[in-house]
Amino acid sequence: MGRDNSWSLDDAPADYTEQLMQGIVGVEITIVSLTGQLKASQNQPERNRVSVKAGLEGGEGGQARVMAFSLSLFLLWGRVF
């Protein structure tokens, strides 16, 4: 359901787009470290975790199955490693 009269950058006045172009800057950031956190429905009741696991098992792709397996371990041992 797209819009018939979509806006295009070409619709803007040239002086306006030139002014916008003047404001574009590049940034380079050096990443020193990353910290990850696993969010696997640990704070949810068991029935919700079981439902999420079932949905992941029915999904396509290896990542969904790996996450379903991880949730199986959580359901079995009560924690995520």
N, C-alpha and C positions, 0 to 999 in steps of 0.2 A: 504494500500500500504506500507507494511513493507519492510525493507531491508532484503535480503536473507542472507547477511553476517554480521549480527548485531554484534557489539563489546560486549564482556562480560568482567566483572572484572577478571574472570578466565584466560582471554587471556593475562593479564599483568604479568610481571615477579613478583615473590613472594617478592623479596627485594624491588621492587617499591611500591607494595601495603602495605608492612610493614612500609615503610617510610611515606606513606600517613596516615596510621593509627596513627602514632606518632603525627601527626599534628592536629588530631581531639580533640577538647575541648568542654566541656559542659558549658552552660551559663544559669544562673537563674536570671530572672528579676522580681522584684516586681512592679506590676502596681499600681500606686497610684490613678490615675484618667484617665478616657477616655472622650473624647469630640467627639461627632458625628455631622455630618452635612448632612442634607437632600439635595440630588441633584435630583430634579424632573423636569428637563427641564424648569425651571423657566425663563432662559435666552433665550428661543427659541420662535419663533413666535407662535401664537395661533394654526395655522394649524398644526404645528409640534407636539404640545402638544396633540391636538385632535387625531392625528395619533398614537402617543405613547399610549394614553389611549385606543384606539381601539385595538391595538396590545396586550396590557395587558389583556383586557377583553376577548380576544379570547384565551389567554394562559391557561395552566393547572395549577392547584394548587391555594391554598388560598392566597399565598403571592402576586401573580400577580393581583388577584381580589382586594385585599386590596389596593395595589398601584394604581390601576385604580380608585378606589373610592376616594383615596386621591387626585389624579389628577382632578377628577370631582369637588371636593371642591375648588381646586385651580382655575379651570376654572370658577367656579361660583363666588368665592369671590376675585379672583386675588392675593391670597397669600396662603402660606402653613403654617399651625400652627404647 
